[in-house]
Amino acid sequence: MSLNQFFNMLSRMVTNRLMNWGINKGIRQMNSTGGKQTAQQRQREKSARQMVKRARQAARITRRLGR
């Protein structure tokens, strides 16, 4: 392995680690609301969970019909 390949590999590893760290930090910061949710946010999350539940039920039913 030449010196150029070694430095390229090392710089790629460092860049990937820094990129992952930055992305994860941004996601954590966006998700942290301090545990305080408004009634509107709770209602939105509840309706989203219900829609996911209905979609899974529909997928299950269509799989059963396809047998």
MARTOR-187286 format. One record per atom (N, C-alpha, C, CB): x, y, z. Coordinates in pm, whole numbers, plus 32768, in hexadecimal, padded with zeros to 4 digits. Atoms other than C-alpha are relative to their C-alpha. Glycine has a CB too. Layout:
BEGIN
XYZ;...
***
This chain:
BEGIN
80547F8B8000;800080008000;8059807C8000;7FA07FFF807A;7FAF7F878008;808E814C7F9E;7FD380658069;7FF7803D7F73;801D7F987F9D;8096827B807E;7F8380507FD9;8079805E800F;80747FB78030;7F9283297FA5;7F7F7FB58021;800B80187F68;807680517FE1;7E99820B7FCE;7FE380028095;80147F6F7FD0;801180007F70;7ED482078144;7FBE8083802F;80877FEB8046;80387F807FD9;7E8B837C8169;7F7080117FCD;805880727FCD;80897FF98034;7D588360808B;7FA17FAF8058;7FFB7FCC7F6F;805280557FAC;7CD28242815F;7FE880448088;80437F768014;800A7FBE7F7E;7D1982FF82A3;7FA4807A7FF9;808C80298031;80547F88800C;7C7984418228;7F6D7FD97FE7;8033805A7F8D;8088802F8019;7B46838081AD;7FBE7FD28083;80007F8D7F9A;8035802E7F80;7B1C82DD8304;7FDD8076805A;80657FA48046;80187F8B7FAB;7B3A842A83BB;7F88804F7FCB;807E805A8005;806F7FB6803B;7A4A84D482CA;7F7B7FBA801B;801580107F68;807B804B7FE6;794783BF82F2;7FD5800D8091;80127F6D7FDB;80217FF37F71;795B83CF846E;7FC8808A801D;807C7FE58057;802F7F787FE7;79348549846F;7F7680187FC4;806480657FC7;80817FF08042;7813853B837A;7F937FBB8051;80047FC67F70;806280487FAF;775C84348449;7FE5804A8083;802F7F72801D;80107FB87F82;779A84FA8588;7FA8807B7FEB;808880288038;804D7F88801B;770F863884EE;7F6F7FE47FE0;803E804B7F8E;808A80248023;75DC8591845B;7FB57FD3807B;7FFE7F917F94;804280317F87;758D84DC859F;7FE480728062;80567F958044;80147F8F7FA5;75BB861C8668;7F8B80567FD1;807F8054800A;806F7FB18035;74CE86D88582;7F7A7FBC8015;8015801A7F6D;807C804A7FED;73C785C78595;7FD680038092;800F7F707FCF;80207FFB7F71;73DE85BA8710;7FCD80898029;807B7FDB8053;80297F787FDE;73BD87338725;7F74801D7FCD;806380657FC8;80857FE98037;728B87368646;7F977FB2804D;7FFC7FDA7F6C;806080547FB8;71E6861E870C;7FEB802D8090;802C7F717FFD;800C7FDE7F73;722586B28862;7FA7807A8010;808A801A803E;805B7F927FE2;70FE878388D0;7FFB80168096;7F747FE47FC8;80007FF17F70;714F87648A40;7F8E7FB48043;7FF880918025;806E804D7FC7;7030866F8A73;7F7C804C8004;80237FD38089;807A7FAF7FFE;6F2E87838A42;7FBD7FF87F78;802080948025;804C8009807B;6E25873F893F;7F7E804E8011;7FE57F6D7FD9;80817FBC7FFD;6CFB881188E9;7F937F9A7FE3;7FFC80767F9B;8071805A801B;6BA3877688CC;7FF67FE17F6B;7F7B803E8033;800780158091;6BB487A58755;80687F997FD3;801680867FB5;7F9880618024;6CFB86E1873C;7FD57F73802A;808780268042;802E80837FD1;6C6A85C5880E;7F947FC97FA4;7FCC8009808F;806D802B8058;6B3585B98731;80377FD27F79;7F9B80727FEC;7FC380278080;6C0B85B085F4;80437F78800B;806580697FD3;7FBB80807FF0;6CDE8492867C;7F9D7F8D800F;805C80048079;806680677FEE;6BA983D186E6;7FBF7FDB7F7B;7F96802E8064;803F801D8081;6B0883F5858F;80637FBA7FA2;7FCC80837FBF;7F9C80448053;6C4F838E84E8;800B7F6D8027;80898045800E;7FFA808C7FD3;6C5F825385BF;7F867FB27FD0;800A7FF98098;807A8042802E;6AF682028566;80057FE37F6B;7F8680558021;7FF580178090;6B3B822D83F2;80607F8E7FE1;802E80807FB9;7FA1806D8013;6C6881468409;7FBE7F7B8022;807E80158056;8046807B7FD7;6B91804584BF;7F9F7FD37F93;7FB480168085;805F8022806B;6A86805583AF;80487FCF7F83;7FAA807A7FDE;7FB5802B8077;6B8B8036829B;80347F738013;807680617FE4;7FD080887FE7;6C1E7F01833F;7F8F7F9C7FF8;80447FF7808A;807580598009;6AC47E698362;7FDB7FE87F6F;7F88803C804D;8022800D808D;6A7D7EAD81F3;80647FA67FB9;7FFA80897FBB;7F9A8053803F;6BC77E0F818D;7FEC7F6E8027;808D802F8028;801880897FD1;6B7A7CDD8262;7F897FC27FB8;7FE97FFE8097;807A80318041;6A1E7CBA81CA;801B7FE07F6D;7F8F8067800B;7FE6801A808D;6A9C7CD98065;805C7F867FED;803F807B7FBF;7FAC80798008;6BA87BD180A7;7FAB7F838011;80708003806A;805780747FE9;6A9C7AE6812A;7FA87FE47F87;7FA98017807C;805580138075;69BE7B227FFD;804F7FC97F8A;7FBE80837FD9;7FAE802B806F;6ADF7ADE7F12;80287F6D8006;807980537FFA;7FD9808D7FF2;6B14797E7F94;7FAA7FA37FB3;7FFE7FD8808C;
***
